Amino acid sequence: MSKCPIIIAALLLFCPAFVYAQKSKSFFTVDLYGGIYLNNEQAWQLEPSISWIYHKYLGVALGLELTSQYNQPSRQTVIDGYEAELTENEIDIRWVILKPSVIIKSPVLWRSTDDYYHLWIQAEPGLSLACPFRNSLTYEIKQFLGITSQTVDYRTFPNDGLQWLYWNARFSVNLAIERFIVRGGYCISNLDYYSGRRNVTLANGHKFYVPQKELSQSIFLSIGYLF
């Protein structure tokens, strides 16, 4: 898929911000999101974010997501007749993802009589500019002496065809408590969590196995502050 239409669409969405900002009272929020992926074999996500609400129902946001798998099993292969396994710090896949987005808010669905609480929903379509911690795989080559083993060498295999630009959309229910905002919701993206190792060819000529591509889905909670 060509990246140009995605970039052009993003520009068209962001440009009206400068027009609306001159007509409406604006404010900022800072948020910390935390969640888990519902696929991708156990992965967590943590994302600090800042938002500029430049219109009653519109805004823009910029987040930096850190995500990593956890509790993944070690992967083994044979290199030059020796058993080899992934180095410990490469067992889990990790990404850093820059996430600009547009905020589309609903009208207030409920407010308390003293105007202390406000409830609304919002959608945040955006882009994901993703960078894996590693775009290769490194194996430790083991030599056995009886039942004990020692690492005698390392071998690194590069990955081809890394994809770094994706779309994402976040949907949330939001409760403002004076200046604090609590959010909970769902996020979907075409992020290929395995892109950094999808095209690694090992010493035996076979590709490193990864699951087929699928849409990434996650659920999250966040706490924010309005200023």
PLY file of the C-alpha trace (Angstrom):
ply
format ascii 1.0
element vertex 227
property float x
property float y
property float z
element edge 226
property int vertex1
property int vertex2
end_header
0.00 0.00 0.00
1.33 3.45 -0.96
2.22 5.68 1.98
1.48 8.95 0.13
-2.34 8.83 0.55
-1.93 8.23 4.29
0.42 11.20 4.68
-1.82 13.49 2.58
-4.88 12.47 4.62
-3.02 13.25 7.84
-2.10 16.72 6.60
-5.70 17.43 5.61
-6.85 16.42 9.10
-4.25 18.44 10.99
-4.36 21.68 8.99
-7.82 22.82 10.23
-6.38 22.96 13.75
-4.76 26.30 13.07
-8.05 27.79 11.84
-10.19 26.54 14.74
-7.57 27.49 17.32
-8.04 31.18 16.54
-11.83 30.96 17.10
-12.10 28.76 20.19
-10.67 28.60 23.67
-8.03 25.87 23.70
-6.37 23.81 26.43
-3.85 20.99 26.84
-3.96 17.61 28.55
-1.17 15.22 29.48
-1.99 11.51 29.73
-0.33 8.25 30.62
-1.83 5.20 28.88
-1.23 1.62 29.92
-2.64 -1.49 28.28
-2.18 -4.95 26.87
-2.44 -6.33 23.36
-5.16 -8.89 22.80
-3.04 -10.76 20.26
0.69 -10.78 19.45
1.42 -13.43 22.12
1.35 -11.39 25.34
2.54 -7.81 24.99
2.17 -4.71 27.15
2.06 -1.06 26.09
2.87 2.18 27.91
2.32 5.58 26.28
2.85 9.12 27.59
0.88 11.57 25.47
0.11 15.28 25.17
-3.08 16.63 23.59
-4.10 20.06 22.36
-7.87 20.56 22.35
-8.26 23.54 20.04
-12.02 23.31 19.52
-14.99 22.11 21.57
-15.06 18.80 19.72
-11.64 18.62 18.02
-7.99 18.33 18.96
-4.65 16.79 18.09
-2.39 14.53 20.15
1.15 13.20 20.09
2.08 10.03 21.98
5.17 7.85 22.31
4.27 4.19 22.82
6.72 1.73 24.32
5.65 -1.89 23.90
7.22 -5.25 24.56
6.24 -8.89 24.61
6.82 -10.86 27.81
7.20 -14.51 28.86
8.12 -15.65 25.36
9.86 -19.04 24.98
13.41 -19.21 23.68
13.80 -20.21 20.01
16.39 -22.76 18.88
18.03 -23.71 15.58
21.17 -25.45 14.36
24.14 -23.44 13.07
27.22 -25.17 11.62
26.16 -28.40 13.33
25.83 -26.77 16.75
22.69 -26.07 18.75
21.94 -22.34 18.93
19.32 -20.25 20.68
18.23 -16.62 20.64
20.16 -14.33 22.98
18.16 -13.54 26.09
17.58 -9.85 25.26
16.10 -10.73 21.83
13.50 -13.29 22.90
10.82 -10.60 23.37
9.96 -8.19 20.54
10.06 -4.49 21.50
8.94 -1.35 19.66
9.07 2.43 20.07
6.13 4.05 18.25
5.53 7.76 17.64
1.77 8.33 17.36
0.34 11.63 16.04
-3.46 11.60 15.97
-6.61 13.69 15.59
-9.09 13.82 18.50
-12.83 13.81 17.74
-14.95 14.34 20.87
-18.66 13.78 21.39
-20.83 16.32 23.21
-20.95 15.79 26.97
-23.17 12.76 27.61
-23.56 13.34 31.34
-22.49 15.93 33.89
-23.07 16.19 37.61
-25.35 18.89 38.96
-22.37 20.77 40.40
-20.53 20.47 37.05
-17.69 18.60 38.81
-17.93 15.43 36.68
-18.21 15.18 32.88
-18.62 12.06 30.74
-18.04 11.81 26.98
-16.67 9.47 24.31
-14.02 10.19 21.74
-12.24 8.68 18.74
-8.60 9.23 17.81
-7.58 8.19 14.28
-3.87 8.57 13.68
-0.58 7.28 12.34
2.08 5.05 13.90
5.74 5.69 13.04
7.27 2.54 14.44
10.88 1.56 15.15
11.78 -1.91 16.52
14.55 -2.20 19.09
16.22 -4.63 16.65
15.80 -5.37 12.96
17.82 -8.60 13.15
18.22 -11.74 15.27
21.33 -12.84 17.16
21.86 -16.46 18.17
24.23 -17.89 20.75
26.02 -20.96 19.43
26.33 -23.55 22.18
28.89 -26.30 22.72
27.96 -29.11 25.12
30.30 -30.84 27.55
28.17 -33.57 29.03
24.99 -31.94 30.26
26.50 -28.45 30.55
26.86 -25.97 27.71
28.87 -22.87 27.00
28.51 -20.13 24.39
31.32 -20.38 21.84
30.16 -17.89 19.22
27.38 -15.54 18.09
25.70 -15.25 14.70
23.46 -12.35 13.59
20.89 -12.68 10.81
19.46 -9.45 9.29
15.82 -8.80 8.49
14.61 -7.49 5.12
11.56 -5.37 4.28
10.90 -3.65 7.61
7.59 -1.75 7.64
7.54 1.38 9.78
4.39 3.37 8.85
0.95 2.21 10.01
-2.49 3.57 10.89
-4.22 3.30 14.26
-7.57 4.27 15.81
-8.34 4.61 19.51
-11.85 4.72 21.00
-12.46 5.67 24.61
-14.96 6.51 27.33
-13.75 9.55 29.27
-14.62 10.81 32.74
-13.34 14.22 33.83
-13.12 14.82 37.59
-12.38 18.52 37.83
-8.95 18.71 36.12
-8.22 14.96 36.13
-9.37 12.70 33.29
-9.77 8.91 33.50
-10.07 7.04 30.19
-10.69 3.45 29.21
-11.08 1.95 25.78
-9.99 -0.04 22.78
-7.35 0.48 20.08
-6.96 -1.14 16.68
-4.03 -0.83 14.25
-2.49 -2.54 11.24
0.86 -2.60 13.10
2.78 -5.73 12.10
4.29 -6.59 15.47
6.62 -9.12 13.80
7.85 -6.89 10.97
11.34 -6.67 12.50
11.87 -10.43 12.11
9.31 -11.47 9.46
11.97 -11.83 6.73
14.94 -13.25 8.62
16.57 -16.20 6.84
18.50 -18.54 9.15
21.64 -20.57 8.45
19.61 -23.59 7.33
17.97 -21.52 4.57
14.57 -21.42 6.26
12.83 -18.25 7.36
12.45 -17.58 11.07
8.86 -18.52 11.91
6.46 -15.74 12.94
2.64 -15.69 12.99
0.72 -14.40 9.98
-0.13 -10.71 9.78
-3.27 -9.62 11.60
-4.73 -6.41 12.94
-3.28 -5.47 16.33
-5.91 -4.94 19.01
-5.45 -3.69 22.55
-7.37 -2.43 25.56
-6.15 0.37 27.82
-6.71 2.62 30.81
-5.21 6.08 31.30
-5.00 8.95 33.73
-4.62 12.53 32.52
-4.49 16.11 33.72
-5.96 19.21 32.07
-4.12 22.53 32.15
0 1
1 2
2 3
3 4
4 5
5 6
6 7
7 8
8 9
9 10
10 11
11 12
12 13
13 14
14 15
15 16
16 17
17 18
18 19
19 20
20 21
21 22
22 23
23 24
24 25
25 26
26 27
27 28
28 29
29 30
30 31
31 32
32 33
33 34
34 35
35 36
36 37
37 38
38 39
39 40
40 41
41 42
42 43
43 44
44 45
45 46
46 47
47 48
48 49
49 50
50 51
51 52
52 53
53 54
54 55
55 56
56 57
57 58
58 59
59 60
60 61
61 62
62 63
63 64
64 65
65 66
66 67
67 68
68 69
69 70
70 71
71 72
72 73
73 74
74 75
75 76
76 77
77 78
78 79
79 80
80 81
81 82
82 83
83 84
84 85
85 86
86 87
87 88
88 89
89 90
90 91
91 92
92 93
93 94
94 95
95 96
96 97
97 98
98 99
99 100
100 101
101 102
102 103
103 104
104 105
105 106
106 107
107 108
108 109
109 110
110 111
111 112
112 113
113 114
114 115
115 116
116 117
117 118
118 119
119 120
120 121
121 122
122 123
123 124
124 125
125 126
126 127
127 128
128 129
129 130
130 131
131 132
132 133
133 134
134 135
135 136
136 137
137 138
138 139
139 140
140 141
141 142
142 143
143 144
144 145
145 146
146 147
147 148
148 149
149 150
150 151
151 152
152 153
153 154
154 155
155 156
156 157
157 158
158 159
159 160
160 161
161 162
162 163
163 164
164 165
165 166
166 167
167 168
168 169
169 170
170 171
171 172
172 173
173 174
174 175
175 176
176 177
177 178
178 179
179 180
180 181
181 182
182 183
183 184
184 185
185 186
186 187
187 188
188 189
189 190
190 191
191 192
192 193
193 194
194 195
195 196
196 197
197 198
198 199
199 200
200 201
201 202
202 203
203 204
204 205
205 206
206 207
207 208
208 209
209 210
210 211
211 212
212 213
213 214
214 215
215 216
216 217
217 218
218 219
219 220
220 221
221 222
222 223
223 224
224 225
225 226
